[in-house]
Amino acid sequence: MGLVQSMSRKATCLDNACIEGFFGHMKDEFFRGREFDSFDSFKEQLDSYITYWNTRRYQVRLKGMTPVQYRGHSIRAT
């Protein structure tokens, strides 16, 4: 499909900073201390969490907006 993996030099974490931050929050807010009845239940709840993260979870680093709001604000500002 023509995809090329992004690889930076050793100890350059900036490529992964955004997703690593998300995974840390996801583990703390969604995963830790929970058990799931089945993989399908886990998958459904994870989809709901990702929707929550993108559309309803306000974030200080995004000036008090959700990721969807921030992206829309950034596009209008250009």
C-alpha positions in Angstrom: 0.0 0.0 0.0 3.0 2.3 -0.1 3.2 3.0 3.7 6.5 3.8 5.2 7.2 3.5 8.9 8.4 6.6 10.7 11.6 5.9 12.5 13.7 8.5 14.2 17.1 8.2 15.9 17.5 6.4 19.2 16.2 8.4 22.2 14.1 10.8 20.1 10.7 10.4 21.7 9.0 13.3 19.9 7.6 11.0 17.2 5.6 9.1 19.8 4.9 11.8 22.4 1.2 12.4 21.5 0.2 8.7 21.3 2.3 7.8 24.4 0.4 10.5 26.3 -2.9 9.2 25.1 -2.0 5.6 26.0 -1.0 6.7 29.5 -4.3 8.4 30.1 -6.2 5.5 28.5 -4.5 3.0 30.9 -5.3 5.2 33.9 -8.8 6.3 33.0 -10.1 3.3 31.1 -8.2 0.1 31.7 -6.6 -0.1 35.2 -8.7 -2.0 37.7 -11.3 -3.2 35.3 -12.2 -6.6 33.9 -14.1 -7.2 30.7 -16.5 -10.1 30.0 -15.3 -10.7 26.5 -13.1 -9.2 23.8 -16.2 -7.8 22.1 -17.2 -6.1 25.3 -13.7 -4.6 25.7 -13.7 -3.5 22.1 -17.1 -1.8 22.3 -16.1 0.0 25.5 -12.8 1.1 24.1 -14.5 2.5 21.1 -16.8 4.5 23.4 -13.8 5.7 25.4 -12.0 6.9 22.3 -15.2 8.8 21.2 -15.4 10.3 24.7 -11.7 11.3 24.6 -12.1 13.1 21.2 -15.5 14.7 21.7 -16.2 15.3 25.4 -13.0 15.2 27.4 -11.7 18.8 27.8 -8.0 19.1 28.0 -5.9 21.9 29.6 -3.1 21.6 27.0 -5.7 22.2 24.3 -6.8 25.5 25.9 -9.8 23.8 27.6 -11.2 22.3 24.4 -11.8 18.7 23.3 -9.5 17.5 20.5 -12.3 17.8 18.0 -13.0 21.4 19.0 -9.3 22.2 19.0 -8.8 20.9 15.5 -11.8 22.8 14.3 -10.5 26.0 16.0 -7.1 25.5 14.4 -8.5 25.0 10.9 -10.6 28.2 11.2 -7.6 30.2 12.5 -5.5 29.6 9.4 
